[in-house]
Amino acid sequence: MRWTSGLLLGVAVLAFATGCNGPQGDNAGPPPAQGETTAPAPVEGSVVPEGPNVQEALDVANMQFTLLADGDWAGAWGQWTDTAKKEVVQKDFEKVNSACPFQKGLKIELQDVRPVNMELVELTWRQGDKVGHSALRLTGGKWQYEPAGDTLVEYAGGADAAIAKRKSSDQCPAS
């Protein structure tokens, strides 16, 4: 008798879950009024989840990745959170990346985007064989890039130590 109740409850939950995907087809509701537009539905399998301000955050992430790939170190650093800027000064960031620009020219692609709350979106990205993590924070109404802890640790010993570490781990392109 217990397994029958469990089975019925499971079927009811499954039916509820599959039946609550929102309006579809002819049941999608009235068309938009003249002059109004509706946002396109997210593409199945898209890395962009639904959530508040996620697209604005992703625009900042994509700009950060483009700036790094283009070698615009000052522009990339300028998108960082104030907290990250205090840990890595612009002069060191530019010096390290000018001397050993392992990010330059390599496209960075988003692998996963996870909104944590209204002010934080976590990212997983890939650049060649390297997979990394970072975040975007909404600060003062503006999304800012927050590099992961490993990036901040890389610069903790100063620019010269970061350059030496990159060179010793073959992260610098051949000169």
C-alpha positions in Angstrom: 0.0 0.0 0.0 2.9 2.4 0.8 4.6 2.0 -2.5 1.3 2.7 -4.3 0.9 6.0 -2.4 4.5 6.9 -3.2 4.0 6.0 -6.8 0.9 8.2 -7.1 2.6 11.1 -5.3 5.6 10.7 -7.7 3.3 10.7 -10.7 1.5 13.8 -9.4 4.7 15.7 -8.8 6.0 14.7 -12.3 2.7 15.8 -13.9 2.8 19.1 -12.0 6.4 19.8 -12.9 5.9 19.1 -16.6 2.6 20.9 -16.8 4.0 24.1 -15.3 6.4 25.2 -18.0 4.3 28.3 -18.7 2.1 29.1 -21.7 3.0 27.6 -25.0 1.6 27.5 -28.5 -1.9 28.8 -28.9 -2.1 29.2 -25.1 0.7 31.8 -25.0 -1.7 34.7 -24.4 -2.6 37.6 -26.5 -0.2 39.1 -29.0 1.6 42.3 -28.0 -0.2 45.5 -28.7 0.8 47.5 -31.7 4.2 49.1 -31.1 5.1 46.7 -28.3 7.6 44.0 -28.6 8.2 40.9 -26.6 11.6 39.5 -25.6 12.6 36.4 -27.5 12.3 33.2 -25.6 15.6 31.8 -24.4 17.1 29.2 -26.6 17.1 25.7 -25.1 20.6 24.9 -23.9 21.7 28.6 -23.7 24.2 29.5 -21.1 22.1 32.6 -20.2 19.7 31.7 -17.4 16.7 33.8 -16.7 17.1 36.2 -13.9 17.2 39.9 -13.0 19.9 41.9 -14.8 21.7 38.8 -16.0 22.1 40.1 -19.6 23.6 43.4 -18.3 26.0 41.4 -16.2 26.9 39.2 -19.2 27.6 42.3 -21.3 30.2 43.3 -18.7 31.7 39.8 -18.7 31.9 39.7 -22.5 33.5 43.1 -22.6 36.1 42.0 -20.0 37.0 39.0 -22.0 37.2 41.0 -25.2 39.4 43.6 -23.6 41.8 40.9 -22.3 41.9 39.2 -25.7 42.6 42.5 -27.4 45.4 43.4 -24.9 43.6 46.4 -23.4 44.9 45.9 -19.9 43.9 49.3 -18.6 40.4 48.8 -19.9 40.0 45.3 -18.4 41.3 46.5 -15.0 39.0 49.4 -15.2 36.0 47.1 -15.1 37.1 45.4 -11.9 35.4 45.9 -8.5 36.9 48.4 -6.2 37.9 45.6 -3.8 39.8 43.8 -6.6 41.5 47.1 -7.6 42.7 47.6 -4.1 44.4 44.2 -4.2 45.9 44.5 -7.6 47.0 48.0 -8.6 46.6 48.9 -12.3 50.4 49.5 -12.8 51.1 45.9 -11.7 48.3 44.4 -13.8 49.5 46.3 -16.9 53.2 45.4 -16.3 52.5 41.7 -15.8 50.2 41.4 -18.8 52.5 43.5 -21.1 55.5 41.3 -20.2 53.6 38.0 -20.3 50.3 38.4 -22.1 49.0 34.8 -22.0 45.4 36.0 -22.4 46.0 38.2 -25.4 44.6 36.9 -28.7 42.8 33.9 -27.1 39.1 34.0 -27.0 37.5 33.5 -23.6 34.1 31.7 -23.8 31.5 31.5 -21.0 30.8 27.9 -20.0 28.3 28.5 -17.1 26.5 31.5 -15.7 24.9 31.2 -12.3 22.9 34.1 -10.7 23.4 33.8 -7.0 21.3 36.8 -6.0 20.3 40.2 -7.3 23.8 41.5 -6.9 26.0 38.5 -7.8 26.4 36.4 -10.9 29.1 33.6 -10.8 30.8 32.6 -14.1 32.8 29.6 -15.3 34.7 30.3 -18.5 37.2 28.6 -20.8 40.2 29.9 -22.6 41.8 27.2 -24.6 42.5 24.4 -22.2 42.2 26.6 -19.1 38.9 26.7 -17.2 38.5 29.6 -14.7 35.9 31.1 -12.4 35.1 34.7 -11.7 32.0 36.8 -10.8 30.1 39.9 -11.6 28.9 42.2 -8.8 26.3 44.9 -8.9 27.8 47.8 -7.1 26.2 51.2 -7.0 23.8 50.2 -9.9 26.7 49.1 -12.1 27.9 45.6 -12.9 31.6 45.2 -12.2 34.0 42.2 -12.9 35.4 40.4 -9.9 38.4 38.2 -10.7 38.7 34.9 -8.9 40.9 34.5 -5.9 43.6 32.7 -7.9 44.0 35.9 -10.1 44.4 38.0 -7.0 46.9 35.6 -5.4 49.0 35.7 -8.6 49.6 39.4 -8.0 50.0 39.2 -4.2 53.8 39.0 -4.4 54.0 41.9 -6.9 54.4 42.3 -10.6 57.9 40.8 -10.9 57.0 37.6 -8.9 53.8 37.2 -11.1 55.9 37.5 -14.3 58.4 35.0 -13.0 55.7 32.6 -12.1 54.1 32.8 -15.5 57.4 32.3 -17.2 58.3 29.3 -15.0 54.9 27.6 -15.8 55.2 28.3 -19.5 52.2 30.7 -19.6 54.1 33.3 -21.6 53.9 33.3 -25.3 57.2 32.7 -27.1 59.0 36.0 -27.6 
